[in-house]
Amino acid sequence: MLRARSGLGYIARAVPEATIIGAACSGTVAIPSFPRSRPHVRVAFFEFDRPAIAPEESPQEYSTRLLAQIRHRAPIEVAGRKRAAALAGRIPTWSPELAITGKPDGKGALEAALAQTAPTQD
């Protein structure tokens, strides 16, 4: 059994010749309301910017970096009754920072992962 935050990193380190492909799903929050409205679910398969794990990178850092790239393509959406309250500003919405790092201010692993994957401007 693999751990959620570091399992992919252990696989990438054990089998470096494996190809890692990302899948970003969006629109899934509309599935429970199917009879009333038709959901538009999209699945996009893509290659990561740097799919190989670096020698100095821990398995958890590797998984966090890949998850940040997935969340960039498919951000977390608020579903159900909380969606209306979130749109009205009554409850705080989930953020990629909170989902990835588990910290409300998002300081930590996400910033490091985004800094590594950010395109350089010339």
TIRO-2110 file (N, C-alpha, C; in Angstrom, 1 decimal):
// TIRO-2110
0.8, -1.2, 0.0, N, 1, A
0.0, 0.0, 0.0, CA, 1, A
0.9, 1.2, 0.0, C, 1, A
0.5, 2.2, -0.8, N, 2, A
1.3, 3.4, -0.9, CA, 2, A
0.7, 4.6, -0.2, C, 2, A
1.5, 5.4, 0.4, N, 3, A
1.0, 6.6, 1.1, CA, 3, A
0.5, 7.6, 0.1, C, 3, A
-0.5, 8.4, 0.5, N, 4, A
-1.1, 9.4, -0.4, CA, 4, A
-0.2, 10.5, -0.8, C, 4, A
0.6, 11.0, 0.1, N, 5, A
1.5, 12.2, -0.2, CA, 5, A
2.8, 11.8, -0.8, C, 5, A
3.3, 10.6, -0.6, N, 6, A
4.6, 10.3, -1.0, CA, 6, A
4.7, 9.0, -1.9, C, 6, A
3.6, 8.3, -2.0, N, 7, A
3.7, 7.0, -2.8, CA, 7, A
4.2, 7.1, -4.2, C, 7, A
3.7, 8.2, -4.9, N, 8, A
4.1, 8.4, -6.3, CA, 8, A
5.6, 8.7, -6.3, C, 8, A
6.1, 9.4, -5.3, N, 9, A
7.6, 9.6, -5.3, CA, 9, A
8.4, 8.4, -5.2, C, 9, A
7.9, 7.4, -4.3, N, 10, A
8.6, 6.2, -4.2, CA, 10, A
8.6, 5.3, -5.4, C, 10, A
7.4, 5.4, -6.2, N, 11, A
7.4, 4.6, -7.4, CA, 11, A
8.3, 5.3, -8.4, C, 11, A
8.4, 6.6, -8.5, N, 12, A
9.2, 7.3, -9.5, CA, 12, A
10.7, 7.0, -9.2, C, 12, A
11.0, 6.9, -7.9, N, 13, A
12.4, 6.6, -7.5, CA, 13, A
12.8, 5.1, -7.8, C, 13, A
11.8, 4.2, -7.6, N, 14, A
12.1, 2.8, -7.8, CA, 14, A
12.1, 2.4, -9.3, C, 14, A
11.3, 3.1, -10.1, N, 15, A
11.3, 2.8, -11.5, CA, 15, A
11.5, 4.1, -12.3, C, 15, A
12.7, 4.5, -12.4, N, 16, A
13.0, 5.8, -13.1, CA, 16, A
12.6, 5.8, -14.6, C, 16, A
12.5, 4.7, -15.2, N, 17, A
12.2, 4.6, -16.6, CA, 17, A
10.7, 4.7, -16.9, C, 17, A
9.8, 4.7, -15.8, N, 18, A
8.4, 4.8, -16.0, CA, 18, A
8.0, 6.2, -16.4, C, 18, A
7.0, 6.3, -17.3, N, 19, A
6.4, 7.5, -17.7, CA, 19, A
5.3, 8.0, -16.8, C, 19, A
5.4, 9.1, -16.2, N, 20, A
4.4, 9.7, -15.3, CA, 20, A
3.5, 10.6, -16.1, C, 20, A
2.2, 10.3, -16.2, N, 21, A
1.2, 11.2, -16.9, CA, 21, A
0.2, 11.7, -15.9, C, 21, A
-0.1, 13.0, -16.1, N, 22, A
-1.1, 13.6, -15.2, CA, 22, A
-2.5, 13.6, -15.8, C, 22, A
-3.5, 13.5, -14.9, N, 23, A
-4.9, 13.6, -15.4, CA, 23, A
-5.6, 14.6, -14.5, C, 23, A
-6.1, 15.7, -15.1, N, 24, A
-6.8, 16.7, -14.4, CA, 24, A
-8.3, 16.6, -14.7, C, 24, A
-9.1, 16.5, -13.7, N, 25, A
-10.6, 16.4, -13.9, CA, 25, A
-11.2, 17.6, -13.4, C, 25, A
-12.1, 18.2, -14.2, N, 26, A
-12.9, 19.4, -13.8, CA, 26, A
-14.4, 19.2, -14.1, C, 26, A
-15.2, 19.8, -13.3, N, 27, A
-16.6, 19.7, -13.5, CA, 27, A
-17.3, 18.6, -12.8, C, 27, A
-16.6, 17.9, -11.9, N, 28, A
-17.2, 16.8, -11.2, CA, 28, A
-18.1, 17.2, -10.1, C, 28, A
-18.1, 18.4, -9.7, N, 29, A
-19.0, 18.8, -8.6, CA, 29, A
-20.4, 18.9, -9.1, C, 29, A
-20.7, 18.9, -10.4, N, 30, A
-22.0, 19.0, -10.9, CA, 30, A
-22.7, 17.6, -11.1, C, 30, A
-22.0, 16.6, -10.9, N, 31, A
-22.5, 15.2, -11.1, CA, 31, A
-23.7, 14.9, -10.1, C, 31, A
-23.6, 15.3, -8.8, N, 32, A
-24.8, 15.0, -8.0, CA, 32, A
-26.1, 15.7, -8.4, C, 32, A
-26.0, 16.8, -9.1, N, 33, A
-27.2, 17.5, -9.5, CA, 33, A
-27.6, 17.1, -10.9, C, 33, A
-27.3, 15.9, -11.3, N, 34, A
-27.5, 15.4, -12.7, CA, 34, A
-29.0, 15.5, -13.2, C, 34, A
-30.0, 15.1, -12.6, N, 35, A
-31.3, 15.2, -13.2, CA, 35, A
-31.7, 16.6, -13.5, C, 35, A
-31.3, 17.5, -12.7, N, 36, A
-31.7, 18.9, -12.9, CA, 36, A
-30.9, 19.6, -14.0, C, 36, A
-29.6, 19.3, -14.0, N, 37, A
-28.7, 20.0, -15.0, CA, 37, A
-27.7, 18.9, -15.5, C, 37, A
-27.3, 19.1, -16.7, N, 38, A
-26.4, 18.2, -17.3, CA, 38, A
-24.9, 18.6, -16.9, C, 38, A
-24.2, 17.7, -16.3, N, 39, A
-22.8, 18.0, -15.9, CA, 39, A
-21.9, 18.0, -17.1, C, 39, A
-20.9, 18.9, -17.1, N, 40, A
-19.9, 18.9, -18.1, CA, 40, A
-18.5, 18.6, -17.5, C, 40, A
-18.2, 17.3, -17.5, N, 41, A
-17.0, 16.8, -16.9, CA, 41, A
-15.9, 16.7, -18.0, C, 41, A
-14.8, 17.2, -17.6, N, 42, A
-13.6, 17.2, -18.5, CA, 42, A
-12.5, 16.5, -17.9, C, 42, A
-11.8, 15.6, -18.6, N, 43, A
-10.6, 15.0, -18.1, CA, 43, A
-9.5, 15.3, -19.2, C, 43, A
-8.4, 15.9, -18.7, N, 44, A
-7.3, 16.3, -19.5, CA, 44, A
-6.1, 15.5, -19.1, C, 44, A
-5.5, 14.8, -20.0, N, 45, A
-4.2, 14.1, -19.8, CA, 45, A
-3.1, 15.0, -20.3, C, 45, A
-2.1, 15.0, -19.5, N, 46, A
-1.0, 15.9, -19.8, CA, 46, A
0.4, 15.4, -19.3, C, 46, A
1.5, 15.9, -19.9, N, 47, A
2.8, 15.6, -19.4, CA, 47, A
3.2, 16.7, -18.4, C, 47, A
3.9, 16.3, -17.3, N, 48, A
4.3, 17.2, -16.3, CA, 48, A
5.6, 18.0, -16.9, C, 48, A
5.8, 19.2, -16.3, N, 49, A
7.0, 20.0, -16.8, CA, 49, A
8.3, 19.2, -16.5, C, 49, A
8.4, 18.7, -15.3, N, 50, A
9.6, 17.9, -15.0, CA, 50, A
9.1, 16.6, -14.4, C, 50, A
8.8, 15.5, -15.2, N, 51, A
8.2, 14.3, -14.7, CA, 51, A
9.2, 13.5, -13.9, C, 51, A
10.5, 13.6, -14.0, N, 52, A
11.5, 12.8, -13.3, CA, 52, A
11.7, 13.4, -11.9, C, 52, A
11.9, 12.5, -10.9, N, 53, A
12.2, 12.9, -9.6, CA, 53, A
13.7, 13.3, -9.5, C, 53, A
14.0, 14.4, -8.9, N, 54, A
15.4, 14.9, -8.8, CA, 54, A
16.1, 14.1, -7.7, C, 54, A
17.4, 13.9, -7.8, N, 55, A
18.1, 13.1, -6.7, CA, 55, A
18.0, 13.7, -5.3, C, 55, A
17.9, 15.0, -5.2, N, 56, A
17.9, 15.7, -3.9, CA, 56, A
16.4, 15.9, -3.5, C, 56, A
15.5, 15.5, -4.3, N, 57, A
14.0, 15.7, -4.0, CA, 57, A
13.5, 14.5, -3.2, C, 57, A
12.8, 14.8, -2.1, N, 58, A
12.1, 13.7, -1.3, CA, 58, A
10.9, 13.3, -2.1, C, 58, A
10.4, 12.0, -1.8, N, 59, A
9.2, 11.6, -2.4, CA, 59, A
8.0, 12.5, -2.1, C, 59, A
7.9, 13.1, -0.9, N, 60, A
6.8, 14.0, -0.6, CA, 60, A
6.9, 15.3, -1.4, C, 60, A
8.1, 15.8, -1.5, N, 61, A
8.3, 17.0, -2.3, CA, 61, A
7.9, 16.8, -3.8, C, 61, A
8.3, 15.6, -4.3, N, 62, A
8.0, 15.2, -5.7, CA, 62, A
6.4, 15.2, -5.9, C, 62, A
5.7, 14.5, -5.0, N, 63, A
4.3, 14.4, -5.1, CA, 63, A
3.6, 15.8, -4.9, C, 63, A
4.1, 16.6, -4.0, N, 64, A
3.6, 18.0, -3.9, CA, 64, A
3.8, 18.8, -5.1, C, 64, A
4.9, 18.7, -5.7, N, 65, A
5.2, 19.4, -7.0, CA, 65, A
4.3, 19.0, -8.1, C, 65, A
4.0, 17.7, -8.3, N, 66, A
3.1, 17.2, -9.3, CA, 66, A
1.7, 17.6, -9.0, C, 66, A
1.3, 17.5, -7.7, N, 67, A
-0.1, 17.9, -7.3, CA, 67, A
-0.3, 19.4, -7.6, C, 67, A
0.7, 20.2, -7.4, N, 68, A
0.6, 21.7, -7.7, CA, 68, A
0.3, 21.9, -9.2, C, 68, A
1.0, 21.1, -10.0, N, 69, A
0.7, 21.2, -11.5, CA, 69, A
-0.7, 20.8, -11.8, C, 69, A
-1.2, 19.7, -11.2, N, 70, A
-2.5, 19.3, -11.4, CA, 70, A
-3.5, 20.3, -11.0, C, 70, A
-3.3, 20.9, -9.8, N, 71, A
-4.2, 21.9, -9.2, CA, 71, A
-4.2, 23.2, -10.1, C, 71, A
-3.1, 23.4, -10.7, N, 72, A
-3.1, 24.6, -11.6, CA, 72, A
-4.0, 24.4, -12.8, C, 72, A
-4.1, 23.2, -13.3, N, 73, A
-5.0, 22.9, -14.4, CA, 73, A
-6.5, 22.6, -14.0, C, 73, A
-6.7, 22.1, -12.8, N, 74, A
-8.0, 21.7, -12.3, CA, 74, A
-8.1, 22.1, -10.8, C, 74, A
-8.4, 23.4, -10.5, N, 75, A
-8.5, 23.9, -9.1, CA, 75, A
-9.6, 23.2, -8.4, C, 75, A
-9.5, 23.2, -7.1, N, 76, A
-10.6, 22.6, -6.2, CA, 76, A
-11.8, 23.5, -6.4, C, 76, A
-12.9, 22.8, -6.5, N, 77, A
-14.2, 23.6, -6.7, CA, 77, A
-15.1, 23.3, -5.4, C, 77, A
-15.9, 24.3, -5.1, N, 78, A
-16.8, 24.1, -3.9, CA, 78, A
-18.1, 23.5, -4.5, C, 78, A
-18.6, 22.5, -3.8, N, 79, A
-19.8, 21.7, -4.3, CA, 79, A
-21.0, 21.9, -3.4, C, 79, A
-22.1, 21.6, -3.9, N, 80, A
-23.4, 21.5, -3.1, CA, 80, A
-23.8, 22.8, -2.6, C, 80, A
-24.4, 22.7, -1.4, N, 81, A
-25.0, 23.9, -0.7, CA, 81, A
-23.9, 24.9, -0.3, C, 81, A
-22.7, 24.4, -0.1, N, 82, A
-21.6, 25.3, 0.3, CA, 82, A
-21.2, 26.2, -0.9, C, 82, A
-21.6, 25.8, -2.1, N, 83, A
-21.2, 26.6, -3.3, CA, 83, A
-21.9, 28.0, -3.3, C, 83, A
-23.2, 27.9, -3.0, N, 84, A
-24.0, 29.2, -3.0, CA, 84, A
-23.5, 30.1, -1.8, C, 84, A
-23.2, 29.5, -0.7, N, 85, A
-22.7, 30.3, 0.4, CA, 85, A
-21.3, 30.8, 0.1, C, 85, A
-20.5, 30.1, -0.6, N, 86, A
-19.1, 30.5, -0.9, CA, 86, A
-19.2, 31.7, -2.0, C, 86, A
-20.1, 31.5, -2.9, N, 87, A
-20.3, 32.6, -3.9, CA, 87, A
-20.8, 33.9, -3.3, C, 87, A
-21.6, 33.7, -2.2, N, 88, A
-22.1, 34.9, -1.5, CA, 88, A
-21.1, 35.5, -0.5, C, 88, A
-20.0, 34.7, -0.3, N, 89, A
-18.9, 35.2, 0.6, CA, 89, A
-19.2, 34.9, 2.0, C, 89, A
-20.1, 34.0, 2.3, N, 90, A
-20.4, 33.7, 3.7, CA, 90, A
-19.5, 32.7, 4.4, C, 90, A
-18.9, 31.8, 3.6, N, 91, A
-17.9, 30.9, 4.1, CA, 91, A
-16.7, 30.9, 3.3, C, 91, A
-15.5, 30.6, 3.9, N, 92, A
-14.3, 30.6, 3.1, CA, 92, A
-14.2, 29.5, 2.2, C, 92, A
-13.7, 29.7, 1.0, N, 93, A
-13.6, 28.7, 0.0, CA, 93, A
-12.2, 27.9, 0.2, C, 93, A
-12.2, 26.7, -0.3, N, 94, A
-11.0, 26.0, -0.3, CA, 94, A
-10.0, 26.6, -1.3, C, 94, A
-8.8, 26.5, -0.9, N, 95, A
-7.7, 27.0, -1.8, CA, 95, A
-6.7, 25.9, -2.1, C, 95, A
-6.0, 26.0, -3.2, N, 96, A
-5.0, 25.0, -3.5, CA, 96, A
-4.0, 24.9, -2.4, C, 96, A
-3.7, 26.1, -1.8, N, 97, A
-2.7, 26.1, -0.8, CA, 97, A
-3.1, 25.3, 0.4, C, 97, A
-4.4, 25.5, 0.8, N, 98, A
-4.9, 24.7, 2.0, CA, 98, A
-5.0, 23.2, 1.6, C, 98, A
-5.4, 22.9, 0.4, N, 99, A
-5.5, 21.5, 0.0, CA, 99, A
-4.2, 20.8, 0.0, C, 99, A
-3.1, 21.5, -0.5, N, 100, A
-1.8, 20.8, -0.7, CA, 100, A
-1.0, 20.8, 0.6, C, 100, A
-1.0, 22.0, 1.3, N, 101, A
-0.1, 22.1, 2.5, CA, 101, A
-0.8, 21.8, 3.8, C, 101, A
-2.2, 21.9, 3.8, N, 102, A
-2.9, 21.7, 5.0, CA, 102, A
-2.8, 22.9, 5.9, C, 102, A
-2.3, 24.0, 5.4, N, 103, A
-2.1, 25.2, 6.2, CA, 103, A
-3.0, 26.3, 5.6, C, 103, A
-3.7, 27.1, 6.4, N, 104, A
-4.6, 28.1, 5.8, CA, 104, A
-3.8, 29.2, 5.1, C, 104, A
-2.7, 29.6, 5.5, N, 105, A
-1.9, 30.6, 4.8, CA, 105, A
-1.1, 30.1, 3.6, C, 105, A
-1.0, 28.7, 3.5, N, 106, A
-0.4, 28.1, 2.4, CA, 106, A
1.1, 28.2, 2.4, C, 106, A
1.7, 28.7, 3.5, N, 107, A
3.2, 28.8, 3.5, CA, 107, A
3.8, 27.4, 3.6, C, 107, A
4.7, 27.1, 2.8, N, 108, A
5.4, 25.8, 2.9, CA, 108, A
5.6, 25.2, 1.6, C, 108, A
5.2, 23.9, 1.4, N, 109, A
5.6, 23.1, 0.3, CA, 109, A
5.1, 23.6, -1.0, C, 109, A
3.9, 24.2, -1.0, N, 110, A
3.3, 24.7, -2.3, CA, 110, A
4.1, 25.8, -2.9, C, 110, A
4.6, 26.7, -2.1, N, 111, A
5.4, 27.8, -2.7, CA, 111, A
6.6, 27.3, -3.3, C, 111, A
7.3, 26.3, -2.6, N, 112, A
8.5, 25.8, -3.1, CA, 112, A
8.2, 25.0, -4.4, C, 112, A
7.1, 24.3, -4.5, N, 113, A
6.8, 23.5, -5.7, CA, 113, A
6.4, 24.5, -6.9, C, 113, A
5.7, 25.5, -6.6, N, 114, A
5.3, 26.5, -7.6, CA, 114, A
6.5, 27.3, -8.1, C, 114, A
7.5, 27.6, -7.2, N, 115, A
8.7, 28.3, -7.6, CA, 115, A
9.5, 27.4, -8.5, C, 115, A
9.5, 26.1, -8.3, N, 116, A
10.3, 25.2, -9.1, CA, 116, A
9.7, 25.1, -10.5, C, 116, A
8.3, 25.1, -10.6, N, 117, A
7.7, 24.9, -11.9, CA, 117, A
7.3, 26.2, -12.6, C, 117, A
7.5, 27.4, -12.0, N, 118, A
7.2, 28.6, -12.6, CA, 118, A
8.1, 28.9, -13.8, C, 118, A
7.5, 29.4, -14.9, N, 119, A
8.3, 29.7, -16.1, CA, 119, A
9.2, 30.9, -15.8, C, 119, A
10.3, 30.9, -16.4, N, 120, A
11.3, 32.0, -16.2, CA, 120, A
11.0, 33.0, -17.3, C, 120, A
11.0, 34.3, -16.9, N, 121, A
10.8, 35.4, -17.8, CA, 121, A
12.1, 36.0, -18.2, C, 121, A
12.3, 36.1, -19.5, N, 122, A
13.6, 36.7, -20.0, CA, 122, A
13.4, 38.2, -20.3, C, 122, A
END
